[in-house]
Amino acid sequence: MARILGIDPGSLVTGYGVIDSEGQTIKYVACGCVRTDGGEFTERLKIIYRDIGAIVQSYGPDEIAVERAFVHKNADSALKLGQARAAAICGTLVKDVPLYEYSPREVKLSVVGKGGAGKEQVQHMVKVLLGLKGELQADSADALAIALCHAHGRNLKLKLERLAGAAGGRR
């Protein structure tokens, strides 16, 4: 079993989602948001770093998946998102765990089946795939989607490795 922490970085709200993955079985563990309340930017980065570090310590993930930054039309927004992402990644370093990155398109394709899916579609599919009821905050849903994307890719990679090993033994 692998515990996976998904992180959806943002300078105001950073979503996180934790799942357990074993073969085809994926179970919801937790999700939430790190909220920075829009204060001084360096203070926001400190909050993201500190809180993500606490989440890693609390849930003890085996693997971490983070959304890769995408290019904004606004250079200042892109810079701030990149810095928030870096603060979140640095927060994960409290534990020596492999970190994987996925583009927003890869995540949507993996979870919804369409790389251009909207936020509502992602939220809906995350709820369906994890059997969740009730309201699911958008940033938490995105973080869970990132974790699910990693779990799906991870399971495929493990299957391919097993097949390659089995084929190699038949020579």
N, C-alpha and C positions, 0 to 999 in steps of 0.2 A: 504494500500500500504506500502511496505517496501523498503527502499533504502538500497542496499547492496554494500559494498566496498570489492572487492577481491584484495588480495595482493600476489604477487609472489616475495618472497624475494631473494635478491642476493647482494653480497658485491660490485659489480661493477654497476649492473643495477637491480633496484627493480621495477617491473611492478605493476601498479594499474589499476583497472577497476571498474566503478560504473554503476550499473543498478538499475532500479525500477522494482519491482515484485508485481503484484497484481493478484492472482489466476493464470490463465494460461497465462496472459499477462506479458511479460517481455520486458522492453524498455531500450535501450542503453542511458546512460547519458554522460559518459566521460571515457577516458582511457589515459594512458601515462606512462612515466618512470621517476624514480628518478635516475639520473646518477651521479656517484661519481668521475668520471675521474681518478680513480686509484691512487690517492695520498696516503698520510699516512693513515694507516688503521683506527686509532682512528678518524681521520677527516672524513673518509668515513662513519663510524658509526654515527657520529654527523649529517652529511648531511641526512642520511636515517631517523634518528629520527626526525629531524626538518621538513623535507619535508613531511613525512607521517603525522605528526601532523597537518601541514598546510592543507593537503588534507582532513583530517577528519574535520577540522574546516570549510573548504570551502564547502564541499558537504554534511555534516551532515548526515552520514549514520545511519540507525537504527540497522544494524547488520554488522559485519565484518567477512570475511572468509579469512583464511590464509593457504597457503600450508604448510603442515607439512614437516619438514626437512627429507630428505632421506639420507641413509648412503653412503658416498663416499668411493671409494677405497683409496683415499688420506686423511689421518687423518687431515692434515693441512687445506685442502679445506673444510672438514666437519665442523671443528671448526669455520672457518671464516663464512661459510654459517649460522651456528647456531647463531653466534654473530650478523650477519646482520639481521637475522630473529627476534632476541630479540630486536634489535634497532627499527625495524619496529613495532613490537608489543607494545613496550614502547611508540612509537609515537602515537599509537591509544588511549592511555590512557588519552588524552586531553579531551575526551568525554566518559562518562560512557555508553558504548555500549557493548552488548554481543559479544563475539569473538568465532568463531568456527574454527576448524582445519580439513583439509582434506589431505589425502595422494595423491601423484601424480597419483597413480593408480585409486583411487576413482574419481578424477576429470576427467581423461581420459575416464573412464567407463561411467560416467554420461553424458559427452558432446559428445563423439564419439561412445560409445557403446563397445569399446575395451580398456581394461586396459593397453595394451601395445602399444597404438596408438603413432605415431610419431608427432613431432611438427607441421609439415605441415598439418596433418589431424586435429589437434586441431585448428589451425588457420582457416582452411577452415570451420569447423563446427561452430566456434564462429561467423564467418562472416555470415553464413547461418542462424543460430538461431537468430541473432540480426539484420539481414537485412542490414549489412554494405557493403559498396562498397570500392574499392580501396585497397591500401596496409595497412596491419595491422602488426605492429612490434611484434615479437615473445613474448617478455616479457609482453607487453600489452595484447596480445591474451591469454596468460597463466593466467593473473590476471582476465580477463573477464571470462575465463573458470572456475576459482575457484568460482567467484561470481555466475555463472550459476549453478554450481554443488550445491552450497548452496541453491539457489532458488528452484531447482528441489526437493531437499530433504526436504526443508521447506514446499513446497506445498503438498508433499506427507504426511508429518507429520500432517499438518492441516486437510487434508482430513480424515486421520485415526482418529484424535481426534473427528471430526464431526460425523463420523460413530459410534464410540464408544459411544458418547453422545446420539445419536439417538437410538442405541440399548439398552442403559441403561434406557432410558425413556419408553421402551415398556414392562417392567416387569409387 
